[in-house]
Amino acid sequence: MKHIAVIGAGVTGITTAYSLLKRGYTVTVFDRQRYAGMETSFANGGQLSASNAEVWTSWATILKGIKWMTKKDAPLLVNPKPSWHKYSWMVEFMAQIPNYHRNTVQTVRMAIASRRILDEMAEAEGIDFHREPRGILHVYRDKHSFDGAAQVNALLAEGGLDRVAVTPEEMRALEPSLTGDFYGGFFTASDYTGDIHAFTRGLADACARLGATFHYDTAVHRLHHAGAGVEVMWEPAVSQPGRAPEQVLRADGVVICAGVASRRFARQLGDRVNIYPVKGYSITVPLADEASRQGAPWVSLLDDGAKIVSSRFRDRLRVAGTAEFNGYNLDISASRIRPLLEWTRTMFPAIDTSAAVPWAGLRPMLPSMLPRVGPGRQPGVFYNTGHGHLGWTLCAATAEAVAESVVAGLGDGGVNEGNRAAAMSAPVPRQAAE
């Protein structure tokens, strides 16, 4: 059987490993953390949201970014400190504006396919990830923003999504705990929420049962293309008695699913994958008392004006948002957490936020806003990375797509025909010029 190394044990790495295992490959997964799903797949907003598939590459985003540059608590924040990577990335981002329509429609199609595939994975392996199939409600406070959302709706419909306009009265019927004055909203019944960390850990356990080898607490120093395969040079990130300081794994192929670290690994293999780390924040609020549980929403929300989302996982409420261009920086800023707390207190005043747990993660974002999925320049090198703010939404479809790419490049390892059929129905993202 052919042996594939997967670099990264976040949700994209674990879904990729699972898709490869189901096709009969021997799989080894490397991750620098002690467990699966400990970085960007740990505490995101929780939405599996085809309704949030609009790419950011528009002049509206640019103008909002300029307007918000002087506000520390703005939804979009750019550190003006000079950085060649940051500003060259932004130039490429602006060059993608003409592809806004095409890329949005493509993302919607991927998101719809991914929901189905992810549900099949969870059902097959019995994973409880606190799935709440109650839909996602986008809320708007004025006519201008609502009308803008109506224009986006045409693109979502072109991609196959049914998202319907709702009145303030209908919004409160969908979510009785909602407070405040709204002009209107849009509701997507087919979208849902779930705990990304619970899913990733559950699927990692399933991969282990299927025979995957995991190297956690591992520092992968270098990837080297070696003729008929790829060498992974690694050592334990934490010193362990009796372990050699550096080891080499020789595999028939490698799939890079390393989030913001993918850019470095791609460079070692002769590819350019121009990922920039865009920081997002969240708070997780335990609903420890009856008033908090009764006052918290069950329907997932996206407040488009504040760029904040909420998802409920039984006795917890996750509130997430903001985008920060500040390099490889995981510091948790009080000025970025404060808007999440204030939004929660304003929208749902009965919730006790005193024990809220803050978190920050780095979204791996490409200028096109589409993930890089498929082969690299060298034989046996593949990528499934760069999902930006939609990693949870797109991961299952791109995992199937990259697994099919491995089959096409290296031959299958005893492919499961049911999985191949699922993969062939999942749209593969177009690759933007880099």
N, C-alpha and C positions, 0 to 999 in steps of 0.2 A: 504494500500500500504506500502511496505517496505521502510524504510528511510535509505539513504546512505549519510554519510558525506564525502566530498572530501576536502582534505587538500592541498591547493595550487591553485591559480588562474592564473598560467601561461598557456602556450598553451597546455600542457599535462593535467592540471587540468580542463581547460574549455572544451577541446574536450571530456574528460572522463565524465564530468557532462552532456554534450549534449548527449552522447551515452547512458548514464543511463536514462536520461529523456525520450528519444525516446523508451525505453523499459518499461516505465511506473513507474519508481521509483520516490519517493519523494527525492529531492536532496538538501542538504545544503552545500555551499562552504565557506571555511574559507581562508583568506589571510591576511598577515600582512601589505600589502600596501593598499593605499586608493582606487586603481582601479585595474582591471585585467591587467595582462601582463606588470607589471612595473619593473620586475627584468630581468632575462635572456631572457625573451620573449619581450624585449623592442626594442633593436637595433642590432640584429644579422646581419649576412651577407646577409640574405634574400633568399638564395638558397634552393629550394626544389630539392635536388641533389642526385638521385640514383647513379649518376656518381662519387660521392665523398664518396661512401659507404665502401671503403677499410678501414678495421680496422687498428689501429696503432700498433698492437702487432706483431712487426717484428724486426729482428735484425737490419735492416736498420734504423728504428726509434731510437733504442738504440744508435747506432753509431753516428747518427746525433746529438742526444742529448748531448753526451759526447763532440763532436767537438764544439758545440755551447755554452757550459757551461760558457766560459769566455767572451762571447759577450752579452752586455746588450740589444742590439737590435736584437738578434737572433730570428728566428721564434719560436723556442722552448727554454724556459728558465726555469731552475730549481734553486730555491733558496737553496743553500747548507746547510742552517741552519738546524741542526738536528730536526727531527720530527718523532716520532714513526709511526704516521698515514701515513705520506708521504712515508717513506722508506718501510714500510710493504706493502703498496699499490703497490709500484713499484716492489717488489718481486713477488706479485701475478700477476701483469701485465706481467712480464717476464715469469711466469709459463703458461701464456695463448698463448705464441708464437706458440706452436704446433697446436693450434686451429685457426690460422690465416686464412687458406683457408676456413674452414667450416663457421667461423663467418662472413667473408666477403660476402660469397655467401648468407648466411641467411639475412644479412643486406640489400643486394641488393633486395632480394625478398620482404622484408618488405617495403622498400622505394617505390617500384613500386606499391604495393597494396595501400600504404598510399596516394599516389598522387591521385588516383582515388577516394578514400573515402573522402579526403579533398575537392576535387572539388565538390563532391555531397553535402557536408555540406554547402559550400559557395553558391552554386546555390540554394539549398533549402531555405536558409535564406536571400538571396539577399545581400551578403556581398561583398563590393568592397574593396579588399585588394591590389590594384595596381598590379594585376597579369600581368606578361609579359611572354607570351609563346613563347619566341624567342630562347630557348635552352641555354645550358651552354657550353662554349668553354674553354678547358684546354690548356694552352700554355707552350711550352718547348723551352729552348734556346740552348740545345745541344743534341747530339745523345744519350749520356749515359742516360740522364733523359727521353728522348723520348722512348728509348728501354725498360726502366723500366716500363713506363706507358703501353707499349704494353703488357707486361707480366700481369699487373693488368687487362688489358682489357679482357684477357681470363677468369678471375674470374667473371668479370661483365657480360660477355656473358653467363657464366654458370648460373648466377642468373636471366637471362632473359632480360638483358639490351642491347640495340643497341647503341653502342658508336663507331663512325667511325674516322679513321685517316684522317687528312686534312693537306695539304701543306701550306706553308706560304702564297702563293697566294690565296688559298681557305679561309684561315683565314681572310685575309683582305677583301675578298668578303663578308664574313659573317658579319664582323664588320669593316667598312671602316675607323673608327676613330683610329684603332689600329696602334701604332707606335713601332719602335724597330726592332731588328733582332731576328728571331726565326728559330729554326730548323724544327719545325712542331707542330701539336696539335692534340687534339681529341675533337670531337663535339658530344654532346648528344642532339638531337632535342626534345626529349620527356621531358627533364627537363625544369624547369622554375623558375621564381623568384616571390616574393611577400613580402609585408610588414607584418611581423609576428605580430606586435603590432596592426595594423589595423584589421587583421583577429581575433586575440584574443579578442579584445574589441567588435567587431561585433558579434562574437559567444557568448560572455558573455551576450550581450543584448538579443540575441535569447534565451538563457537559462532562463533569467529572464522572458521573455514572455511565456515560456513554464512552468513556475511555480517554478523555482529554487529560494531558499533563499540564499542571499549573506551576509556574515559577513566580511566586509573589515575593515582595521585599527584594526586588531584583533591579539592578542598574544595568540596562542595556547600553553598552558604550559605543558599539559600532555594528553596522550591518555592512556586509561585504558580498558583492556578487562574485561567485566562484565558479564560473563556467556552467556546470550543469545544475547549479543550485545557489543557495544563499547561506552565508555563515552569520550566525548571531553570536557576537562576543559579549559576554555578560558576567556579572559577579553579584554576590549577595549585597544588597544595599546596607544591610546590617551584618557586621562580622559574626560569623558562625563557626564554632570550633569544628575542625576536621574538614572544612570546605575549602577547595582551592580558591585562590584570590580571583582568578579569571577562568572562565570556561567557554567552550565554543560548541554551539549546536549547529550541525550541518543539516539543512532541510532542502527539500525540492523546491519550495517556494515560500514566500513571506507575504502576509497582508498587513499593511500599516494601518492601524486603527488607534493611533496614539494621541488623538486630540491635538492640543497645541504643540506637542513635541513632534508631530508628524513632519513638520517643515524641516527639522534638523535631520531626521532619518531619511527623508526623501533626498536631501542634498547629498548624503553619503552614497546614495544609489544612483546618482546622476539625474535626478528629477527635480523639477521646480514645483513645489506645492505651496503657494503663497498664502499660508494661514496666518491670520492675526488673532491674538487672544483678546476677546471682547468680554470684559467682566460683567457678570450678572450677580444680583444679590437676592437672598430670600430670608424670610423669617418663618419658623415653624412654631405655631401657637398651640400648646396643649389645651384642649377643651376639658378642663379638669372639674368644672362645676356645672350644675344643671343649667344655670342662666347662660353660660357660655355655649353649651351644647344646643340649647334652644335658640340662641341668637345667632348662631353661625350658619352660613349658607350651605346648602347641599349642591345646588347647581353651580358649576364652575363659571367664573366671571372673567371677562377681560375688559378693563376700563381703558378704552383706547386713548382718551385724553391724558391720563396719568401714566399710561404704558405699564399697568400693574395687572397681574392675574391672581386669582385665588382658586384653590382646589381643596376639597375636604377629603381627608383620609380617616373616616370614622370619628375618632376622638382627637384628631389633630386638624388644624387648618394651616395650609401652606399659602403664603402670600409672597409673590416674587415680582421682580421687575428691574428696570434700569439697564442701560448699556454704557459701559465705561471703557474708553480707549486709553489705556494707561500701561501698556506693556505687560510683561510677565509678572504681575503683581497681584497677590492674593490677600493683601491687607483688607480688613473689614473696616470701612469708614463709617463713623457714626452719622455723618451727614447723608450717607446713602441709605442707611437702615431707617433713619427717622421718617422719611416719607412712607415707607411700608407700614410702620407702626401707626402713623397718623391716619393713613388711608383706612386701616382696619378699625381704628377707634371711631372714625367718622361714619363709615359705611355700616358698621355693626357694633354699636355702642355697648351692647350687653356682654361682649366678649372681654374676658380678663386677659390682657396682654402682658402681665407682669413677668411671666416665665417664658416669653418668646425667645427662641434660640436663633441668633443670626448666622448667616452662612454666605460665602462668596465662591463662585466658580468661574472658570475661564472657558468661554464658548469658542471653539475653533472655527473661525469664519473665513471663507474665501471671498474675494471681491465680487464674484458672480452671485453669491448667496446660494449656489448649488454645491452639493458635496462632490468630492472627487471619488469616483467609483470606477474601478477597472484597472487594467494593466498599466505598468510603467514602461520605461524604455527598454529595460533589461528583461530577458525571459525569466519567468518565475517571480517577478515583482508585481505586487498588486496593492491598490489603495481603497480604503473605505473610511473616509475622513472628511473633515471640513463641513459638518452639518450645521454649524452655527447654533441658532436658538431652537432648531427643530430636530435635534438628535433623537429625542424620545419619540417624536412623531414619525420620523423617516427610517429609523434604524432597521426595522424588520425587512422592509423592501430593499434597502441597499445591501443588507447582508445576503439576501437571496441573489441579488444581481451580481455581487462580487464573487459569490460562490460559483455562479454560472460562468463568470469570467475565468475563474481558476480552472474549471472543467474544460473550457474552450482552449486555454493556454497550455495546460499540463495533462489533459486527459482526466477522466473521472476515476474515482476510487471505489466504484461499486455504487453508482448513483441511485438514489431513491426516486422513482419516476414521479411520485406525487409531489415531492419537493421541487423537482425540475418543472413540473407544470405550473406550480405556484410562482416560481422564479420567472418563467417566461411571460407570465401575465403581469408582472410588476414592471412598470416603466423604468428604464435606465436613464439617469440624468444626462443631459447633454453636457459636454465638457467645454467650458469657456477657454478661450485662448489665454495662456498665462505667460 
